[in-house]
Amino acid sequence: MNDSNTTFIRLGKALSQIVVGQPNLVQELMVALLSGGHVILEGVPGTGKTLLVRALARLVEADFRRIQLTPDVLPSDILGTNIFDLNTRNFTLKQGPVFTEILLADEINRTPPKTQAALLEAMEEQQVTLDGQSLPLPDLFWVIATQNPLEFEGTYPLPEAQLDRFLFKLIVDYPEPKAEKQMLLNAQAGLQTKRLDLAELKPLATVAEVLAARQAIRSIQVAENLLDYLLGLVHRTRKHPDLALGASPRSAVAWLQASKARAWLAGRDYVTPDDVKAIAPPLLRHRLILRPEAQLDGLQLDGVVSSLLNQVAVPR
């Protein structure tokens, strides 16, 4: 392997200096970026979800837009619409915020299903259809959605079909006390996270470098016994006694791609079982559904995933 991954290692370190105390989150977000897979960020307010995405967009010099989703947001507010120009007597397209490279869909579960569905085609096919015309989205097009895990009144949980279009569901937890103190020290030193554009945050990568890295990752070959291992895990989710819904074929392909991205980021041109295992929690936690009796027993999906990894033999 060449040293092209060092650019993204530096990018991850820079991101960790802005959003302190979240090293695993930053690494998983970098894997998602290099995989080209969309992400759900779930965490309570004030944990830096929006800051994390804004900083990453700035570090890769990507076009960035944010949608604050509420119950009154319409599909046209996201996709755009054709407007009649009285001067030219013609319709002109007013593009919505979806026509960007990195799109932050803030509080996605607060908007109705009709508006949530407006993102389905964009996320899956990287295009938007308006008035029968298919319009391509940028090559990098990447959606990061946020949601609050505590407030459910007035929310619209994402259906399984849309959840499956997200590569990862990442949990943004409270930082450790030491990291939280560092946040205070940064604020004391004058870092204003609300005015990130004024901070000395220099781009470390370009959109072209991200796309080139994705292409390099796709060319990584994976041993057949490791493919069998990954498939064994996927099939086990469909037969697990505590699960009502297992992983889809789409998730198997996404799991493979994310494992390759993690290996590439570590400087390897081969995937190990540890890569496959590390990807399991963020990739599966939003795709699997517990049986009602398992929920009554107090089981958590991450715990089921951990037990799942112990039930399939690891290849040598």
C-alpha positions, -999 to +999 in steps of 0.1 A: +000+000+000+011+036-006+009+064+019-023+079+005-041+069+037-019+092+058-040+122+045-071+107+061-053+098+093-043+134+096-078+144+089-091+122+116-066+136+141-076+171+133-113+162+137-105+147+171-090+180+182-122+198+175-147+172+188-127+160+217-133+128+236-149+108+207-120+089+190-141+058+181-168+080+167-143+099+145-128+067+132-162+052+123-172+084+106-140+083+086-147+047+075-182+058+064-168+087+044-143+064+026-170+038+021-194+063+007-221+051+031-247+074+047-247+078+085-272+083+113-258+102+143-278+096+175-271+115+206-286+139+231-284+177+224-251+194+230-228+165+222-213+180+191-231+162+163-236+192+140-201+206+148-186+172+139-202+173+104-195+209+097-158+204+107-155+174+085-170+192+055-145+220+060-116+197+063-123+181+029-133+213+012-167+199+004-199+218-004-220+215+028-257+222+034-279+216+065-316+210+067-334+215+100-362+190+097-395+198+113-431+185+108-439+212+083-410+206+060-422+195+025-403+172+000-399+203-023-380+220+006-354+193+002-354+185-035-363+218-050-391+227-075-397+242-109-407+279-107-424+298-135-405+329-146-429+356-157-401+374-176-389+344-197-423+326-197-404+294-189-401+271-159-367+272-141-354+247-116-347+260-081-325+233-066-330+223-030-303+217-004-300+180-015-279+192-044-247+193-024-217+171-015-223+167+023-259+170+035-268+172+072-304+162+078-308+175+113-334+156+135-346+135+106-372+117+128-391+150+133-403+152+098-432+131+083-427+100+063-435+117+030-406+141+035-383+114+048-390+094+016-379+123-005-343+113+005-348+076-005-340+079-042-312+104-036-295+082-011-298+050-030-295+061-067-276+094-063-302+112-083-334+132-079-365+130-101-384+163-105-414+165-129-403+134-146-367+145-151-338+127-135-311+150-121-277+136-110-263+146-076-226+153-070-202+124-070-194+127-033-231+130-022-231+119+014-260+122+039-255+124+076-287+125+096-291+132+133-317+122+158-324+126+195-329+093+213-348+107+242-377+128+229-403+107+210-434+129+212-441+143+178-415+122+160-418+098+131-395+068+134-377+059+102-391+028+085-369-002+080-366+005+042-350+038+049-329+027+078-313+000+056-300+028+033-278+041+060-244+024+063-239+032+100-258+043+131-233+059+153-239+067+190-226+101+201-222+096+239-210+120+266-172+125+266-151+113+294-144+139+322-108+145+310-120+152+275-148+174+287-122+194+307-102+198+275-134+213+259-135+239+286-098+247+281-104+251+244-132+275+250-111+293+276-084+297+249-109+313+225-121+285+203-157+294+192-173+263+179-204+282+168-182+303+145-162+276+130-156+295+098-135+320+118-113+293+134-080+284+119-093+252+103-073+245+071-085+218+046-064+187+048-080+168+018-100+175-013-132+159-027-111+145-055-088+127-029-119+112-012-132+099-045-098+085-054-095+068-020-130+052-025-118+038-058-086+024-043-107+008-015-130-010-040-099-027-056-089-044-023-093-081-026-108-102+002-100-139+009-128-163+002-128-177+037-133-142+050-162-137+027-177-169+040-171-156+076-190-124+068-218-143+052-220-166+081-225-136+104-252-122+081-271-155+079-268-160+117-287-127+122-316-142+103-317-173+125-309-157+158-336-166+184-337-131+198-342-113+165-374-108+145-355-092+116-320-100+104-295-083+081-304-077+044-283-086+014-277-049+010-261-048+045-238-077+035-224-057+006-221-026+029-204-047+056-178-058+030-171-023+017-168-008+052-144-036+063-122-028+033-123+009+041-112+002+077-083-020+064-072+007+039-073+034+066-050+012+087-026+010+059-033-026+048-043-040+014-061-070+030-090-074+054-088-092+087-115-108+108-110-079+133-120-055+106-153-074+100-160-076+138-153-039+144-178-029+118-206-051+132-221-028+159-225+004+139-236-015+108-262-038+125-277-018+154-302+000+131-310-030+109-319-056+134-352-058+153-355-076+186-384-100+193-409-086+218-400-112+244-363-103+241-372-066+246-392-076+278-361-094+290-341-062+287-318-073+259-300-045+239-291-048+202-254-041+208-254-070+233-271-093+208-245-083+182-217-091+206-231-126+213-236-131+175-198-125+169-191-153+194-214-178+176-196-179+143-161-194+140-134-170+130-113-181+100-076-185+104 
